[in-house]
Amino acid sequence: MFKYLSISSKALLASFALFSVSVFSENLEDIYELALSNDPLIKSAEATYRSGQEYKIQGRAGLLPNLSVSGSTNWNEYRVLDELRDEYNSNNYSATFSQPLFRMDRWFKFRQGKDLTKGAAAEFAYQQQETMVRVATAYFNVLNTIDSLNAAKAEEKAIGRQKDLAKKRFEVGLAAITELQETQAAYDLTVVSTIAREAQLDAAKESLSAIIGADAPLLSPLADDFEISLPDPIDRKSWVDLGLKNNNRLIASRFQRDAARNNARASGSAHLPQIDIIGRNTKSTSKQGKFGGFIQNPLFGIEQDTRQYGIQINIPLFAGGAISSGRRQAWANYDQSKEQAVYQERAAIRDIRSNHFGVQTQVANVTARKQALTSAKSALEATKVGYEVGTRNTVDLLDAQKKVFSAQANYANSRYEYVIAMLRLKASVGSLNPGDLISISDRME
């Protein structure tokens, strides 16, 4: 699980990288494996899935033979006017076999069980994909807050140096008191910003810890050359068509709709004849010595064997209105699940379109943030030159420094948001799998 990697601080790209050191760190694949072992939500979803697999078996059981055995032993005393005339032990053993021959209600219950089992599998697949997105989101939130904290510390350090320089300039009479006050105020604000970023990092680590069940370890950042690309295919309709076939939550809602329809059909079949093949074998023995205490029992101690075979027909006629009420209720539930499936389809289309546009937006955002970082660095260099020759003042220099640090953090954050957007798009069309996380991990430092 652990990989020995050389990590350089990602928050302070290029000019303000703080350090580079060989350390043990864990990548996205490692964290996902920890989540599979420790995340209570995915374990709960797995238990629900296992439970759902029993629906098919239970539905099928209604069509299969049923065999039961029973037995009893009794001690008997026969008295006349409190006078004991006979006492004996009697035993009875019985085996009953039944095989449904015509049970439309059970047939539809069997089909309902199959649909519920398939729906449970689709729902579990959806929960697995949501876990991948949730783990990746928590993972990159930690990296993002680390980047923001490092940027805040670097800004604090840079403005601290500027404050010290302003103080020296003031002491030798080369700067006004306002310059010293301005740098002091800017420095105080960076201290506050650093404290806030530390609190955000602590919260992000706690969120990740809640998923993996352990303290958040050192995480591997994205490589500098991590590829940022548009969705393939770029056509949004192709993604929508794929999602309508493979979106797991949509598939689950369709199976739940079909299950509700079969349940309604089963309720509608409750008035139909119920025909079963019945077989029964009963054996009994009795030590009864006399009938009525006077007549000798000729069957004393002899085992009696009774066998019965036949076809049993039951036709429900009236049950106080319960059967008709159950049928109406079942069809109303079907209508509800049918509309829920329609809603889920529309929601899937909306999410796919939104996520597809979101990936395109993040690609453009990464490009823009990278260019903004380059521009901010150039502006800072120009401001430094102007400050040295007297055409720019301290406020201009502080502002230029802040823009560089902000641009660095924004660029790093845009890359994380791109990865999450791409994962959400794949999840919305049902194509997200652990291989996607492995692919991202392979492109980490």
Backbone hydrogen bonds, N-H to C=O, Kabsch-Sander energy under -0.5 kcal/mol:
donor,donor_aa,acceptor,acceptor_aa,energy
3,K,25,S,-1.3
5,L,3,K,-0.8
5,L,23,V,-1.5
7,I,5,L,-0.7
7,I,21,V,-1.6
9,S,19,F,-1.9
13,L,11,A,-1.1
16,F,13,L,-1.4
17,A,14,A,-1.5
21,V,7,I,-2.0
23,V,5,L,-1.8
23,V,21,V,-0.5
25,S,3,K,-1.4
26,E,218,L,-2.5
31,I,27,N,-2.1
32,Y,28,L,-2.2
33,E,29,E,-2.0
34,L,30,D,-1.9
35,A,31,I,-2.2
36,L,32,Y,-2.2
37,S,33,E,-1.2
38,N,34,L,-1.7
39,D,35,A,-3.0
43,K,39,D,-1.7
44,S,40,P,-2.2
45,A,41,L,-2.3
46,E,42,I,-2.1
47,A,43,K,-2.0
48,T,44,S,-2.2
49,Y,45,A,-2.1
50,R,46,E,-2.5
51,S,47,A,-2.2
52,G,48,T,-2.3
53,Q,49,Y,-1.5
54,E,51,S,-1.5
55,Y,52,G,-1.2
57,I,53,Q,-0.6
58,Q,54,E,-2.6
59,G,55,Y,-2.5
60,R,56,K,-2.3
61,A,57,I,-1.8
62,G,58,Q,-0.7
62,G,59,G,-0.7
63,L,60,R,-1.9
64,L,60,R,-0.6
64,L,61,A,-0.7
66,N,98,S,-2.9
68,S,96,T,-2.4
70,S,94,S,-2.7
72,S,92,N,-2.6
74,N,90,S,-2.9
76,N,74,N,-0.5
76,N,88,Y,-3.4
78,Y,86,D,-3.5
79,R,77,E,-0.5
80,V,83,E,-2.4
83,E,80,V,-1.7
84,L,82,D,-0.6
85,R,78,Y,-3.0
85,R,83,E,-0.5
86,D,78,Y,-1.6
88,Y,76,N,-2.3
90,S,74,N,-2.6
91,N,285,T,-2.7
92,N,72,S,-2.7
93,Y,283,K,-3.4
94,S,70,S,-2.9
95,A,281,N,-2.5
96,T,68,S,-3.1
97,F,279,G,-3.8
98,S,66,N,-2.4
99,Q,277,I,-2.3
101,L,275,I,-3.0
102,F,275,I,-2.2
107,W,103,R,-1.8
108,F,104,M,-2.2
109,K,105,D,-1.7
110,F,106,R,-2.1
111,R,107,W,-1.9
112,Q,108,F,-2.3
113,G,109,K,-2.3
114,K,110,F,-1.9
115,D,111,R,-2.1
116,L,112,Q,-2.6
117,T,113,G,-2.2
118,K,114,K,-2.2
119,G,115,D,-2.5
120,A,116,L,-2.2
121,A,117,T,-1.8
122,A,118,K,-2.2
123,E,119,G,-2.4
124,F,120,A,-2.1
125,A,121,A,-2.0
126,Y,122,A,-2.0
127,Q,123,E,-2.3
128,Q,124,F,-2.3
129,Q,125,A,-1.9
130,E,126,Y,-2.4
131,T,127,Q,-1.9
132,M,128,Q,-1.7
133,V,129,Q,-2.1
134,R,130,E,-2.7
135,V,131,T,-2.9
136,A,132,M,-2.5
137,T,133,V,-2.6
138,A,134,R,-2.3
139,Y,135,V,-2.6
140,F,136,A,-2.7
141,N,137,T,-1.8
142,V,138,A,-1.6
143,L,139,Y,-1.8
144,N,140,F,-2.6
145,T,141,N,-2.3
146,I,142,V,-2.2
147,D,143,L,-2.5
148,S,144,N,-2.4
149,L,145,T,-2.5
150,N,146,I,-2.8
151,A,147,D,-2.4
152,A,148,S,-2.3
153,K,149,L,-2.6
154,A,150,N,-2.5
155,E,151,A,-2.5
156,E,152,A,-2.6
157,K,153,K,-2.5
158,A,154,A,-2.7
159,I,155,E,-2.8
160,G,156,E,-1.9
161,R,157,K,-2.0
162,Q,158,A,-1.9
163,K,159,I,-2.5
164,D,160,G,-2.4
165,L,161,R,-2.2
166,A,162,Q,-2.4
167,K,163,K,-2.2
168,K,164,D,-2.0
169,R,165,L,-2.6
170,F,166,A,-2.3
171,E,167,K,-2.3
172,V,168,K,-1.6
173,G,170,F,-1.1
174,L,169,R,-3.1
175,A,169,R,-1.0
179,E,176,A,-0.7
180,L,176,A,-1.2
181,Q,177,I,-2.3
182,E,178,T,-2.5
183,T,179,E,-2.1
184,Q,180,L,-2.0
185,A,181,Q,-2.6
186,A,182,E,-2.4
187,Y,183,T,-2.3
188,D,184,Q,-2.4
189,L,185,A,-1.8
190,T,186,A,-1.7
191,V,187,Y,-1.8
192,V,188,D,-1.8
193,S,189,L,-2.4
194,T,190,T,-2.3
195,I,191,V,-2.0
196,A,192,V,-2.2
197,R,193,S,-2.2
198,E,194,T,-2.1
199,A,195,I,-1.8
200,Q,196,A,-2.0
201,L,197,R,-2.3
202,D,198,E,-2.1
203,A,199,A,-2.0
204,A,200,Q,-2.3
205,K,201,L,-2.4
206,E,202,D,-2.0
207,S,203,A,-1.9
208,L,204,A,-1.9
209,S,205,K,-2.7
210,A,206,E,-2.0
211,I,207,S,-0.7
211,I,208,L,-0.8
212,I,208,L,-2.1
213,G,209,S,-2.1
214,A,209,S,-0.6
220,S,26,E,-2.0
223,A,443,R,-2.1
226,F,223,A,-1.7
229,S,227,E,-0.6
239,W,235,D,-1.0
240,V,236,R,-2.0
241,D,237,K,-2.8
242,L,238,S,-2.0
243,G,239,W,-2.5
244,L,240,V,-2.3
245,K,241,D,-0.8
245,K,242,L,-0.6
246,N,242,L,-2.0
247,N,243,G,-2.9
251,I,247,N,-2.5
252,A,248,N,-2.5
253,S,249,R,-2.0
254,R,250,L,-1.9
255,F,251,I,-2.1
256,Q,252,A,-2.2
257,R,253,S,-1.9
258,D,254,R,-2.3
259,A,255,F,-2.5
260,A,256,Q,-2.1
261,R,257,R,-2.0
262,N,258,D,-2.3
263,N,259,A,-2.1
264,A,260,A,-2.1
265,R,261,R,-2.2
266,A,262,N,-2.2
267,S,263,N,-2.2
268,G,264,A,-2.2
269,S,265,R,-0.9
269,S,266,A,-0.6
270,A,267,S,-1.2
272,L,269,S,-1.5
274,Q,314,N,-2.8
275,I,102,F,-2.1
275,I,273,P,-0.5
276,D,312,Q,-2.5
277,I,99,Q,-2.8
278,I,276,D,-0.5
278,I,310,G,-3.2
279,G,97,F,-3.1
280,R,308,Q,-3.1
281,N,95,A,-2.7
282,T,306,T,-3.4
283,K,93,Y,-3.4
284,S,304,Q,-2.2
285,T,91,N,-2.0
287,K,89,N,-2.0
291,F,295,I,-3.7
292,G,290,K,-0.5
293,G,290,K,-0.5
294,F,291,F,-1.8
295,I,291,F,-2.2
297,N,289,G,-3.0
300,F,297,N,-1.2
301,G,286,S,-3.3
302,I,299,L,-2.0
304,Q,284,S,-3.3
306,T,282,T,-3.5
306,T,304,Q,-0.5
308,Q,280,R,-3.1
310,G,278,I,-2.3
312,Q,276,D,-3.3
312,Q,310,G,-0.5
313,I,311,I,-0.5
314,N,274,Q,-2.4
322,A,319,A,-1.3
325,S,321,G,-2.3
326,G,322,A,-2.6
327,R,323,I,-2.0
328,R,324,S,-2.2
329,Q,325,S,-2.6
330,A,326,G,-2.4
331,W,327,R,-2.0
332,A,328,R,-2.0
333,N,329,Q,-2.3
334,Y,330,A,-1.8
335,D,331,W,-2.2
336,Q,332,A,-2.1
337,S,333,N,-2.5
338,K,334,Y,-2.5
339,E,335,D,-2.1
340,Q,336,Q,-2.0
341,A,337,S,-1.9
342,V,338,K,-1.7
343,Y,339,E,-2.5
344,Q,340,Q,-2.5
345,E,341,A,-2.0
346,R,342,V,-2.2
347,A,343,Y,-2.6
348,A,344,Q,-2.3
349,I,345,E,-2.2
350,R,346,R,-2.4
351,D,347,A,-2.7
352,I,348,A,-2.7
353,R,349,I,-2.4
354,S,350,R,-2.6
355,N,351,D,-3.1
356,H,352,I,-2.6
357,F,353,R,-2.4
358,G,354,S,-2.2
359,V,355,N,-2.1
360,Q,356,H,-1.8
361,T,357,F,-2.5
362,Q,358,G,-2.4
363,V,359,V,-2.3
364,A,360,Q,-2.1
365,N,361,T,-2.4
366,V,362,Q,-2.7
367,T,363,V,-1.9
368,A,364,A,-2.5
369,R,365,N,-3.0
370,K,366,V,-2.3
371,Q,367,T,-2.0
372,A,368,A,-2.5
373,L,369,R,-2.1
374,T,370,K,-1.9
375,S,371,Q,-2.6
376,A,372,A,-2.5
377,K,373,L,-2.2
378,S,374,T,-2.1
379,A,375,S,-2.6
380,L,376,A,-2.2
381,E,377,K,-2.2
382,A,378,S,-2.2
383,T,379,A,-2.4
384,K,380,L,-2.5
385,V,381,E,-1.9
386,G,382,A,-2.4
387,Y,383,T,-2.7
388,E,384,K,-2.1
389,V,385,V,-1.7
390,G,386,G,-0.8
391,T,386,G,-2.0
392,R,386,G,-1.5
397,L,393,N,-1.7
398,L,394,T,-2.8
399,D,395,V,-2.4
400,A,396,D,-2.1
401,Q,397,L,-2.1
402,K,398,L,-2.3
403,K,399,D,-2.0
404,V,400,A,-1.6
405,F,401,Q,-2.1
406,S,402,K,-2.6
407,A,403,K,-2.4
408,Q,404,V,-2.3
409,A,405,F,-2.1
410,N,406,S,-2.5
411,Y,407,A,-2.1
412,A,408,Q,-2.0
413,N,409,A,-2.4
414,S,410,N,-2.1
415,R,411,Y,-1.4
416,Y,412,A,-1.5
417,E,413,N,-2.5
418,Y,414,S,-1.7
419,V,415,R,-1.8
420,I,416,Y,-2.3
421,A,417,E,-2.3
422,M,418,Y,-2.4
423,L,419,V,-2.2
424,R,420,I,-2.5
425,L,421,A,-2.0
426,K,422,M,-2.2
427,A,423,L,-2.4
428,S,424,R,-2.2
429,V,425,L,-1.0
430,G,427,A,-1.2
431,S,426,K,-2.3
432,L,426,K,-1.0
436,D,433,N,-2.1
437,L,433,N,-0.8
438,I,434,P,-2.2
439,S,435,G,-2.3
440,I,436,D,-1.8
441,S,437,L,-2.5
442,D,438,I,-2.2
443,R,440,I,-1.3
444,M,441,S,-1.5
445,E,221,P,-2.2
